[in-house]
């Protein structure tokens, strides 16, 4: 077995696209200003074995994806920017909770943090090029059983 990043990322992105909230859904961290409206980007941030789920024949893995919701902070009316970003985060977390096996592609989204940081979002601002964005950064921990075989 191996990690199938394309399948996991596609499932996470599909949920975001299904919400109908985002102008763009990207499978990478933006390196240039993505424009106006709500944007969602997803990329890998960490991968590590999960000792309590692994055995003598195979290793289970915790693959952590980062998801980032972005919206230009100067969008008018500015009072609605937080509402839009928070609403998008709520929709994403509701989707990841409701389909916590991502259609059977993973053992589970580690919703409550049994094997590390739980599904969560933190809010702040980020600057890309000359644009300041309101940002919500999601930690999306995925558990994949029996990802790697142990061979003596």
Phi, psi and omega in degrees: 000161176215168173286136180247074184306321181301318180293315182294313181296320178299318179295316180295317180291324180298319177299318180296315180297324180294338179289335180069022183260338193258138173291324180218146171233119186247150176262026179203161176285128181294137178255351174225160183304123185278354178107204186262174180077182178281136177233146174231130179233144182228135176206164179282137177239340182195149172215136181202151174297153175248100185303319185289345178254355183264159180227205181274347183250335183210161181242127173269153192230146170253112178255119182259121173261148171253132173243138179229125173266128181232143173210133179307129185293339181266013176298135179262143351286137185298333178297339182270352183296310179298323180298316181293315182294315180294321177298320178295317178298316178302314179298316179297313182293325176297317179296314182292331176285319182288336178232062190288359170254006181047053178069024179087007180280339179227162175295315176187158164277124184286075188303319187253004175080037178296334185232030181141205180298135179284169169305127184201168175221140174236147188246149177183205177232152174217152180245128176234125188055237181254014183251133174265130181245142164284132186228141170236123182254118180264140168259120182241094183273122180250135177254125180241114180284144173051048183286323184231137177276142173262123181236123181289000000 
